[in-house]
Amino acid sequence: MDAFTSSRGEVRAVSDDEILEAYSLLGEREGVFCEPASAAAVAGLLKYGAEGRVVCVLTGHGLKDPTTALAQVSPVMPCEPNLVDVERAVLGS
């Protein structure tokens, strides 16, 4: 609490939907696979904005909660581990 008050920080709330939106954005735009709880700081930044330089620390890897990751994506498409089959799966050709 001392660190919070001495830094003149703020505490604000974000919804679960806002957290999942930030979670998806981090994966899509930044290639960061974090756990949803780690995306809460980014959700707050997106919702409330900030002035100056901001650091959001994402402490949890996405593999801590693979169920959420799987629920956010299209069904997994199995393919053989070779370039031709991977290209076919990704590009749909």
Biopython code that builds the backbone (N, CA, C, O; Angstrom):
import numpy as np
from Bio.PDB.StructureBuilder import StructureBuilder

atoms = [
    (1, "MET", "N", (0.825, -1.180, 0.000)),
    (1, "MET", "CA", (0.000, 0.000, 0.000)),
    (1, "MET", "C", (0.870, 1.245, 0.000)),
    (1, "MET", "O", (0.525, 2.248, -0.625)),
    (2, "ASP", "N", (2.006, 1.184, 0.704)),
    (2, "ASP", "CA", (2.909, 2.327, 0.752)),
    (2, "ASP", "C", (3.444, 2.661, -0.642)),
    (2, "ASP", "O", (3.500, 3.829, -1.028)),
    (3, "ALA", "N", (3.837, 1.631, -1.393)),
    (3, "ALA", "CA", (4.345, 1.869, -2.751)),
    (3, "ALA", "C", (3.259, 2.481, -3.628)),
    (3, "ALA", "O", (3.536, 3.356, -4.448)),
    (4, "PHE", "N", (2.041, 2.027, -3.454)),
    (4, "PHE", "CA", (0.921, 2.547, -4.242)),
    (4, "PHE", "C", (0.687, 4.026, -3.933)),
    (4, "PHE", "O", (0.605, 4.844, -4.850)),
    (5, "THR", "N", (0.580, 4.369, -2.672)),
    (5, "THR", "CA", (0.287, 5.757, -2.309)),
    (5, "THR", "C", (1.463, 6.683, -2.572)),
    (5, "THR", "O", (1.263, 7.823, -2.990)),
    (6, "SER", "N", (2.666, 6.226, -2.340)),
    (6, "SER", "CA", (3.821, 7.106, -2.566)),
    (6, "SER", "C", (4.088, 7.338, -4.049)),
    (6, "SER", "O", (4.732, 8.323, -4.411)),
    (7, "SER", "N", (3.608, 6.456, -4.902)),
    (7, "SER", "CA", (3.801, 6.650, -6.347)),
    (7, "SER", "C", (2.642, 7.431, -6.978)),
    (7, "SER", "O", (2.645, 7.696, -8.180)),
    (8, "ARG", "N", (1.655, 7.794, -6.156)),
    (8, "ARG", "CA", (0.465, 8.502, -6.634)),
    (8, "ARG", "C", (-0.282, 7.677, -7.684)),
    (8, "ARG", "O", (-0.852, 8.228, -8.625)),
    (9, "GLY", "N", (-0.275, 6.371, -7.516)),
    (9, "GLY", "CA", (-0.949, 5.476, -8.448)),
    (9, "GLY", "C", (-2.449, 5.498, -8.282)),
    (9, "GLY", "O", (-2.980, 6.145, -7.380)),
    (10, "GLU", "N", (-3.122, 4.792, -9.154)),
    (10, "GLU", "CA", (-4.567, 4.681, -9.103)),
    (10, "GLU", "C", (-4.967, 3.219, -9.252)),
    (10, "GLU", "O", (-4.236, 2.422, -9.841)),
    (11, "VAL", "N", (-6.117, 2.879, -8.719)),
    (11, "VAL", "CA", (-6.683, 1.556, -8.910)),
    (11, "VAL", "C", (-8.030, 1.745, -9.581)),
    (11, "VAL", "O", (-8.885, 2.483, -9.092)),
    (12, "ARG", "N", (-8.208, 1.068, -10.711)),
    (12, "ARG", "CA", (-9.472, 1.141, -11.442)),
    (12, "ARG", "C", (-9.857, -0.258, -11.883)),
    (12, "ARG", "O", (-9.016, -1.152, -11.970)),
    (13, "ALA", "N", (-11.131, -0.432, -12.157)),
    (13, "ALA", "CA", (-11.639, -1.758, -12.505)),
    (13, "ALA", "C", (-11.813, -1.912, -14.015)),
    (13, "ALA", "O", (-12.096, -0.948, -14.727)),
    (14, "VAL", "N", (-11.637, -3.139, -14.480)),
    (14, "VAL", "CA", (-11.942, -3.516, -15.862)),
    (14, "VAL", "C", (-12.768, -4.798, -15.803)),
    (14, "VAL", "O", (-12.666, -5.576, -14.855)),
    (15, "SER", "N", (-13.578, -5.000, -16.824)),
    (15, "SER", "CA", (-14.435, -6.186, -16.851)),
    (15, "SER", "C", (-13.676, -7.389, -17.416)),
    (15, "SER", "O", (-12.608, -7.245, -18.012)),
    (16, "ASP", "N", (-14.240, -8.553, -17.219)),
    (16, "ASP", "CA", (-13.657, -9.768, -17.793)),
    (16, "ASP", "C", (-13.605, -9.665, -19.322)),
    (16, "ASP", "O", (-12.625, -10.081, -19.940)),
    (17, "ASP", "N", (-14.651, -9.115, -19.924)),
    (17, "ASP", "CA", (-14.657, -8.951, -21.384)),
    (17, "ASP", "C", (-13.542, -8.031, -21.851)),
    (17, "ASP", "O", (-12.920, -8.286, -22.882)),
    (18, "GLU", "N", (-13.283, -6.961, -21.104)),
    (18, "GLU", "CA", (-12.197, -6.034, -21.461)),
    (18, "GLU", "C", (-10.837, -6.715, -21.318)),
    (18, "GLU", "O", (-9.931, -6.474, -22.116)),
    (19, "ILE", "N", (-10.697, -7.557, -20.310)),
    (19, "ILE", "CA", (-9.454, -8.309, -20.128)),
    (19, "ILE", "C", (-9.245, -9.266, -21.297)),
    (19, "ILE", "O", (-8.139, -9.357, -21.832)),
    (20, "LEU", "N", (-10.290, -9.976, -21.697)),
    (20, "LEU", "CA", (-10.160, -10.913, -22.813)),
    (20, "LEU", "C", (-9.887, -10.183, -24.129)),
    (20, "LEU", "O", (-9.192, -10.710, -24.998)),
    (21, "GLU", "N", (-10.424, -8.990, -24.276)),
    (21, "GLU", "CA", (-10.135, -8.190, -25.468)),
    (21, "GLU", "C", (-8.654, -7.803, -25.502)),
    (21, "GLU", "O", (-8.009, -7.896, -26.545)),
    (22, "ALA", "N", (-8.126, -7.374, -24.367)),
    (22, "ALA", "CA", (-6.696, -7.036, -24.282)),
    (22, "ALA", "C", (-5.834, -8.274, -24.490)),
    (22, "ALA", "O", (-4.798, -8.206, -25.150)),
    (23, "TYR", "N", (-6.254, -9.394, -23.936)),
    (23, "TYR", "CA", (-5.569, -10.682, -24.082)),
    (23, "TYR", "C", (-5.442, -11.038, -25.568)),
    (23, "TYR", "O", (-4.368, -11.415, -26.035)),
    (24, "SER", "N", (-6.551, -10.912, -26.299)),
    (24, "SER", "CA", (-6.535, -11.209, -27.732)),
    (24, "SER", "C", (-5.675, -10.212, -28.500)),
    (24, "SER", "O", (-4.921, -10.598, -29.393)),
    (25, "LEU", "N", (-5.784, -8.949, -28.160)),
    (25, "LEU", "CA", (-4.993, -7.913, -28.823)),
    (25, "LEU", "C", (-3.494, -8.163, -28.645)),
    (25, "LEU", "O", (-2.721, -8.023, -29.593)),
    (26, "LEU", "N", (-3.093, -8.527, -27.447)),
    (26, "LEU", "CA", (-1.674, -8.802, -27.194)),
    (26, "LEU", "C", (-1.163, -9.942, -28.062)),
    (26, "LEU", "O", (-0.043, -9.883, -28.570)),
    (27, "GLY", "N", (-1.963, -10.962, -28.232)),
    (27, "GLY", "CA", (-1.564, -12.078, -29.076)),
    (27, "GLY", "C", (-1.539, -11.713, -30.550)),
    (27, "GLY", "O", (-0.593, -12.048, -31.263)),
    (28, "GLU", "N", (-2.583, -11.023, -31.009)),
    (28, "GLU", "CA", (-2.695, -10.695, -32.428)),
    (28, "GLU", "C", (-1.691, -9.642, -32.885)),
    (28, "GLU", "O", (-1.068, -9.796, -33.935)),
    (29, "ARG", "N", (-1.530, -8.584, -32.115)),
    (29, "ARG", "CA", (-0.684, -7.452, -32.546)),
    (29, "ARG", "C", (0.754, -7.525, -32.078)),
    (29, "ARG", "O", (1.665, -7.058, -32.762)),
    (30, "GLU", "N", (0.957, -8.117, -30.902)),
    (30, "GLU", "CA", (2.295, -8.105, -30.314)),
    (30, "GLU", "C", (2.950, -9.473, -30.251)),
    (30, "GLU", "O", (4.145, -9.575, -29.975)),
    (31, "GLY", "N", (2.181, -10.531, -30.505)),
    (31, "GLY", "CA", (2.736, -11.872, -30.423)),
    (31, "GLY", "C", (3.034, -12.302, -29.001)),
    (31, "GLY", "O", (3.893, -13.153, -28.774)),
    (32, "VAL", "N", (2.327, -11.717, -28.040)),
    (32, "VAL", "CA", (2.543, -12.020, -26.627)),
    (32, "VAL", "C", (1.450, -12.974, -26.159)),
    (32, "VAL", "O", (0.261, -12.675, -26.268)),
    (33, "PHE", "N", (1.865, -14.116, -25.642)),
    (33, "PHE", "CA", (0.927, -15.127, -25.141)),
    (33, "PHE", "C", (0.995, -15.109, -23.621)),
    (33, "PHE", "O", (1.801, -15.811, -23.011)),
    (34, "CYS", "N", (0.129, -14.287, -23.017)),
    (34, "CYS", "CA", (0.105, -14.173, -21.560)),
    (34, "CYS", "C", (-1.165, -14.813, -21.026)),
    (34, "CYS", "O", (-2.084, -15.115, -21.787)),
    (35, "GLU", "N", (-1.211, -15.016, -19.733)),
    (35, "GLU", "CA", (-2.458, -15.494, -19.139)),
    (35, "GLU", "C", (-3.415, -14.306, -19.032)),
    (35, "GLU", "O", (-2.964, -13.163, -18.955)),
    (36, "PRO", "N", (-4.712, -14.554, -19.027)),
    (36, "PRO", "CA", (-5.672, -13.447, -18.986)),
    (36, "PRO", "C", (-5.455, -12.477, -17.825)),
    (36, "PRO", "O", (-5.581, -11.267, -18.016)),
    (37, "ALA", "N", (-5.135, -12.967, -16.637)),
    (37, "ALA", "CA", (-4.933, -12.064, -15.501)),
    (37, "ALA", "C", (-3.819, -11.054, -15.781)),
    (37, "ALA", "O", (-3.887, -9.916, -15.314)),
    (38, "SER", "N", (-2.805, -11.454, -16.530)),
    (38, "SER", "CA", (-1.722, -10.538, -16.865)),
    (38, "SER", "C", (-2.167, -9.447, -17.820)),
    (38, "SER", "O", (-1.569, -8.372, -17.857)),
    (39, "ALA", "N", (-3.211, -9.712, -18.592)),
    (39, "ALA", "CA", (-3.704, -8.718, -19.555)),
    (39, "ALA", "C", (-4.548, -7.634, -18.895)),
    (39, "ALA", "O", (-4.942, -6.680, -19.565)),
    (40, "ALA", "N", (-4.836, -7.754, -17.607)),
    (40, "ALA", "CA", (-5.669, -6.766, -16.921)),
    (40, "ALA", "C", (-5.049, -5.369, -16.964)),
    (40, "ALA", "O", (-5.766, -4.385, -17.145)),
    (41, "ALA", "N", (-3.742, -5.270, -16.802)),
    (41, "ALA", "CA", (-3.095, -3.948, -16.849)),
    (41, "ALA", "C", (-3.243, -3.308, -18.224)),
    (41, "ALA", "O", (-3.475, -2.104, -18.327)),
    (42, "VAL", "N", (-3.111, -4.104, -19.275)),
    (42, "VAL", "CA", (-3.270, -3.594, -20.635)),
    (42, "VAL", "C", (-4.733, -3.205, -20.869)),
    (42, "VAL", "O", (-5.008, -2.201, -21.526)),
    (43, "ALA", "N", (-5.668, -3.990, -20.338)),
    (43, "ALA", "CA", (-7.087, -3.649, -20.457)),
    (43, "ALA", "C", (-7.360, -2.298, -19.804)),
    (43, "ALA", "O", (-8.105, -1.484, -20.350)),
    (44, "GLY", "N", (-6.769, -2.059, -18.651)),
    (44, "GLY", "CA", (-6.927, -0.767, -17.975)),
    (44, "GLY", "C", (-6.335, 0.372, -18.782)),
    (44, "GLY", "O", (-6.920, 1.452, -18.857)),
    (45, "LEU", "N", (-5.194, 0.141, -19.379)),
    (45, "LEU", "CA", (-4.563, 1.163, -20.210)),
    (45, "LEU", "C", (-5.444, 1.485, -21.416)),
    (45, "LEU", "O", (-5.611, 2.653, -21.769)),
    (46, "LEU", "N", (-6.003, 0.461, -22.044)),
    (46, "LEU", "CA", (-6.879, 0.682, -23.190)),
    (46, "LEU", "C", (-8.153, 1.419, -22.787)),
    (46, "LEU", "O", (-8.643, 2.266, -23.534)),
    (47, "LYS", "N", (-8.683, 1.107, -21.630)),
    (47, "LYS", "CA", (-9.932, 1.715, -21.183)),
    (47, "LYS", "C", (-9.746, 3.146, -20.692)),
    (47, "LYS", "O", (-10.536, 4.027, -21.032)),
    (48, "TYR", "N", (-8.710, 3.381, -19.898)),
    (48, "TYR", "CA", (-8.551, 4.670, -19.239)),
    (48, "TYR", "C", (-7.462, 5.552, -19.831)),
    (48, "TYR", "O", (-7.426, 6.753, -19.564)),
    (49, "GLY", "N", (-6.566, 4.966, -20.638)),
    (49, "GLY", "CA", (-5.474, 5.739, -21.193)),
    (49, "GLY", "C", (-4.459, 6.096, -20.121)),
    (49, "GLY", "O", (-4.604, 5.719, -18.958)),
    (50, "ALA", "N", (-3.443, 6.820, -20.522)),
    (50, "ALA", "CA", (-2.405, 7.256, -19.589)),
    (50, "ALA", "C", (-1.583, 8.342, -20.251)),
    (50, "ALA", "O", (-1.580, 8.488, -21.473)),
    (51, "GLU", "N", (-0.898, 9.086, -19.432)),
    (51, "GLU", "CA", (0.003, 10.116, -19.936)),
    (51, "GLU", "C", (1.434, 9.684, -19.691)),
    (51, "GLU", "O", (1.734, 9.026, -18.695)),
    (52, "GLY", "N", (2.312, 10.056, -20.601)),
    (52, "GLY", "CA", (3.718, 9.733, -20.420)),
    (52, "GLY", "C", (4.021, 8.290, -20.743)),
    (52, "GLY", "O", (3.261, 7.615, -21.438)),
    (53, "ARG", "N", (5.128, 7.837, -20.235)),
    (53, "ARG", "CA", (5.588, 6.473, -20.471)),
    (53, "ARG", "C", (4.901, 5.520, -19.507)),
    (53, "ARG", "O", (4.787, 5.805, -18.314)),
    (54, "VAL", "N", (4.445, 4.393, -20.026)),
    (54, "VAL", "CA", (3.723, 3.419, -19.213)),
    (54, "VAL", "C", (4.361, 2.047, -19.401)),
    (54, "VAL", "O", (4.740, 1.672, -20.511)),
    (55, "VAL", "N", (4.474, 1.313, -18.319)),
    (55, "VAL", "CA", (4.972, -0.060, -18.370)),
    (55, "VAL", "C", (3.894, -0.965, -17.791)),
    (55, "VAL", "O", (3.438, -0.758, -16.666)),
    (56, "CYS", "N", (3.490, -1.967, -18.562)),
    (56, "CYS", "CA", (2.562, -2.983, -18.067)),
    (56, "CYS", "C", (3.356, -4.277, -17.936)),
    (56, "CYS", "O", (3.886, -4.788, -18.923)),
    (57, "VAL", "N", (3.436, -4.796, -16.741)),
    (57, "VAL", "CA", (4.189, -6.017, -16.490)),
    (57, "VAL", "C", (3.250, -7.203, -16.625)),
    (57, "VAL", "O", (2.256, -7.312, -15.908)),
    (58, "LEU", "N", (3.581, -8.093, -17.560)),
    (58, "LEU", "CA", (2.781, -9.293, -17.787)),
    (58, "LEU", "C", (3.535, -10.464, -17.181)),
    (58, "LEU", "O", (4.526, -10.933, -17.740)),
    (59, "THR", "N", (3.063, -10.928, -16.045)),
    (59, "THR", "CA", (3.838, -11.908, -15.281)),
    (59, "THR", "C", (3.495, -13.358, -15.569)),
    (59, "THR", "O", (4.272, -14.247, -15.224)),
    (60, "GLY", "N", (2.356, -13.621, -16.191)),
    (60, "GLY", "CA", (1.943, -15.007, -16.380)),
    (60, "GLY", "C", (1.939, -15.426, -17.836)),
    (60, "GLY", "O", (1.372, -14.734, -18.681)),
    (61, "HIS", "N", (2.566, -16.551, -18.136)),
    (61, "HIS", "CA", (2.600, -17.099, -19.498)),
    (61, "HIS", "C", (1.238, -17.697, -19.839)),
    (61, "HIS", "O", (0.540, -18.191, -18.953)),
    (62, "GLY", "N", (0.862, -17.656, -21.097)),
    (62, "GLY", "CA", (-0.415, -18.175, -21.544)),
    (62, "GLY", "C", (-0.627, -19.649, -21.261)),
    (62, "GLY", "O", (-1.767, -20.106, -21.178)),
    (63, "LEU", "N", (0.453, -20.398, -21.113)),
    (63, "LEU", "CA", (0.300, -21.828, -20.828)),
    (63, "LEU", "C", (-0.169, -22.105, -19.406)),
    (63, "LEU", "O", (-0.459, -23.251, -19.061)),
    (64, "LYS", "N", (-0.248, -21.052, -18.569)),
    (64, "LYS", "CA", (-0.824, -21.231, -17.236)),
    (64, "LYS", "C", (-2.332, -21.440, -17.338)),
    (64, "LYS", "O", (-2.955, -21.983, -16.425)),
    (65, "ASP", "N", (-2.922, -20.999, -18.472)),
    (65, "ASP", "CA", (-4.370, -21.126, -18.667)),
    (65, "ASP", "C", (-4.663, -21.453, -20.134)),
    (65, "ASP", "O", (-5.229, -20.623, -20.844)),
    (66, "PRO", "N", (-4.291, -22.641, -20.594)),
    (66, "PRO", "CA", (-4.505, -22.977, -21.997)),
    (66, "PRO", "C", (-5.986, -23.097, -22.379)),
    (66, "PRO", "O", (-6.332, -22.961, -23.553)),
    (67, "THR", "N", (-6.845, -23.345, -21.416)),
    (67, "THR", "CA", (-8.275, -23.476, -21.698)),
    (67, "THR", "C", (-8.841, -22.180, -22.272)),
    (67, "THR", "O", (-9.626, -22.211, -23.219)),
    (68, "THR", "N", (-8.451, -21.053, -21.708)),
    (68, "THR", "CA", (-8.928, -19.762, -22.223)),
    (68, "THR", "C", (-8.412, -19.535, -23.630)),
    (68, "THR", "O", (-9.154, -19.056, -24.486)),
    (69, "ALA", "N", (-7.173, -19.864, -23.884)),
    (69, "ALA", "CA", (-6.612, -19.683, -25.227)),
    (69, "ALA", "C", (-7.385, -20.505, -26.246)),
    (69, "ALA", "O", (-7.726, -20.006, -27.319)),
    (70, "LEU", "N", (-7.659, -21.746, -25.920)),
    (70, "LEU", "CA", (-8.387, -22.616, -26.848)),
    (70, "LEU", "C", (-9.820, -22.142, -27.065)),
    (70, "LEU", "O", (-10.376, -22.334, -28.146)),
    (71, "ALA", "N", (-10.420, -21.528, -26.055)),
    (71, "ALA", "CA", (-11.792, -21.035, -26.184)),
    (71, "ALA", "C", (-11.870, -19.785, -27.061)),
    (71, "ALA", "O", (-12.944, -19.451, -27.560)),
    (72, "GLN", "N", (-10.750, -19.093, -27.254)),
    (72, "GLN", "CA", (-10.737, -17.840, -28.003)),
    (72, "GLN", "C", (-10.450, -18.017, -29.487)),
    (72, "GLN", "O", (-10.617, -17.072, -30.258)),
    (73, "VAL", "N", (-10.028, -19.187, -29.898)),
    (73, "VAL", "CA", (-9.593, -19.383, -31.286)),
    (73, "VAL", "C", (-10.519, -20.322, -32.038)),
    (73, "VAL", "O", (-11.390, -20.971, -31.458)),
    (74, "SER", "N", (-10.309, -20.376, -33.326)),
    (74, "SER", "CA", (-11.031, -21.332, -34.163)),
    (74, "SER", "C", (-10.564, -22.736, -33.806)),
    (74, "SER", "O", (-9.523, -22.901, -33.170)),
    (75, "PRO", "N", (-11.324, -23.743, -34.208)),
    (75, "PRO", "CA", (-10.904, -25.115, -33.913)),
    (75, "PRO", "C", (-9.504, -25.399, -34.472)),
    (75, "PRO", "O", (-9.112, -24.878, -35.516)),
    (76, "VAL", "N", (-8.782, -26.224, -33.758)),
    (76, "VAL", "CA", (-7.433, -26.603, -34.182)),
    (76, "VAL", "C", (-7.536, -27.488, -35.419)),
    (76, "VAL", "O", (-8.342, -28.417, -35.467)),
    (77, "MET", "N", (-6.712, -27.188, -36.414)),
    (77, "MET", "CA", (-6.701, -27.977, -37.638)),
    (77, "MET", "C", (-5.432, -28.821, -37.647)),
    (77, "MET", "O", (-4.337, -28.290, -37.834)),
    (78, "PRO", "N", (-5.567, -30.118, -37.448)),
    (78, "PRO", "CA", (-4.365, -30.956, -37.439)),
    (78, "PRO", "C", (-3.753, -31.059, -38.831)),
    (78, "PRO", "O", (-4.463, -31.042, -39.837)),
    (79, "CYS", "N", (-2.453, -31.164, -38.875)),
    (79, "CYS", "CA", (-1.764, -31.368, -40.151)),
    (79, "CYS", "C", (-0.429, -32.060, -39.878)),
    (79, "CYS", "O", (0.078, -32.062, -38.756)),
    (80, "GLU", "N", (0.107, -32.632, -40.916)),
    (80, "GLU", "CA", (1.404, -33.292, -40.796)),
    (80, "GLU", "C", (2.498, -32.236, -40.630)),
    (80, "GLU", "O", (2.358, -31.120, -41.131)),
    (81, "PRO", "N", (3.584, -32.577, -39.932)),
    (81, "PRO", "CA", (4.646, -31.602, -39.664)),
    (81, "PRO", "C", (5.628, -31.442, -40.832)),
    (81, "PRO", "O", (6.816, -31.739, -40.709)),
    (82, "ASN", "N", (5.110, -30.971, -41.952)),
    (82, "ASN", "CA", (5.997, -30.665, -43.083)),
    (82, "ASN", "C", (5.494, -29.381, -43.733)),
    (82, "ASN", "O", (4.328, -29.016, -43.575)),
    (83, "LEU", "N", (6.359, -28.705, -44.454)),
    (83, "LEU", "CA", (6.066, -27.384, -44.988)),
    (83, "LEU", "C", (4.841, -27.364, -45.901)),
    (83, "LEU", "O", (4.025, -26.447, -45.809)),
    (84, "VAL", "N", (4.699, -28.336, -46.759)),
    (84, "VAL", "CA", (3.577, -28.350, -47.705)),
    (84, "VAL", "C", (2.248, -28.432, -46.957)),
    (84, "VAL", "O", (1.324, -27.676, -47.258)),
    (85, "ASP", "N", (2.143, -29.330, -45.997)),
    (85, "ASP", "CA", (0.898, -29.475, -45.250)),
    (85, "ASP", "C", (0.610, -28.282, -44.340)),
    (85, "ASP", "O", (-0.547, -27.894, -44.181)),
    (86, "VAL", "N", (1.639, -27.702, -43.747)),
    (86, "VAL", "CA", (1.445, -26.520, -42.904)),
    (86, "VAL", "C", (0.971, -25.348, -43.756)),
    (86, "VAL", "O", (0.046, -24.639, -43.362)),
    (87, "GLU", "N", (1.589, -25.130, -44.920)),
    (87, "GLU", "CA", (1.150, -24.056, -45.817)),
    (87, "GLU", "C", (-0.303, -24.282, -46.252)),
    (87, "GLU", "O", (-1.081, -23.330, -46.319)),
    (88, "ARG", "N", (-0.662, -25.499, -46.539)),
    (88, "ARG", "CA", (-2.026, -25.814, -46.953)),
    (88, "ARG", "C", (-3.006, -25.492, -45.818)),
    (88, "ARG", "O", (-4.073, -24.928, -46.060)),
    (89, "ALA", "N", (-2.651, -25.842, -44.607)),
    (89, "ALA", "CA", (-3.514, -25.584, -43.460)),
    (89, "ALA", "C", (-3.653, -24.090, -43.186)),
    (89, "ALA", "O", (-4.747, -23.608, -42.895)),
    (90, "VAL", "N", (-2.548, -23.362, -43.278)),
    (90, "VAL", "CA", (-2.553, -21.930, -42.963)),
    (90, "VAL", "C", (-3.154, -21.105, -44.087)),
    (90, "VAL", "O", (-3.967, -20.215, -43.839)),
    (91, "LEU", "N", (-2.766, -21.387, -45.306)),
    (91, "LEU", "CA", (-3.183, -20.577, -46.441)),
    (91, "LEU", "C", (-4.467, -21.078, -47.101)),
    (91, "LEU", "O", (-5.073, -20.374, -47.909)),
    (92, "GLY", "N", (-4.868, -22.279, -46.757)),
    (92, "GLY", "CA", (-6.090, -22.834, -47.329)),
    (92, "GLY", "C", (-5.991, -23.187, -48.788)),
    (92, "GLY", "O", (-6.998, -23.215, -49.496)),
    (93, "SER", "N", (-4.787, -23.458, -49.247)),
    (93, "SER", "CA", (-4.626, -23.803, -50.667)),
    (93, "SER", "C", (-4.553, -25.295, -50.905)),
    (93, "SER", "O", (-4.419, -25.732, -52.048)),
]
sb = StructureBuilder()
sb.init_structure("model")
sb.init_model(0)
sb.init_chain("A")
sb.init_seg("    ")
for serial, (resi, resn, name, xyz) in enumerate(atoms, 1):
    if name == "N":
        sb.init_residue(resn, " ", resi, " ")
    sb.init_atom(name, np.array(xyz, "f"), 0.0, 1.0, " ", f" {name:<3s}", serial, name[0])
structure = sb.get_structure()
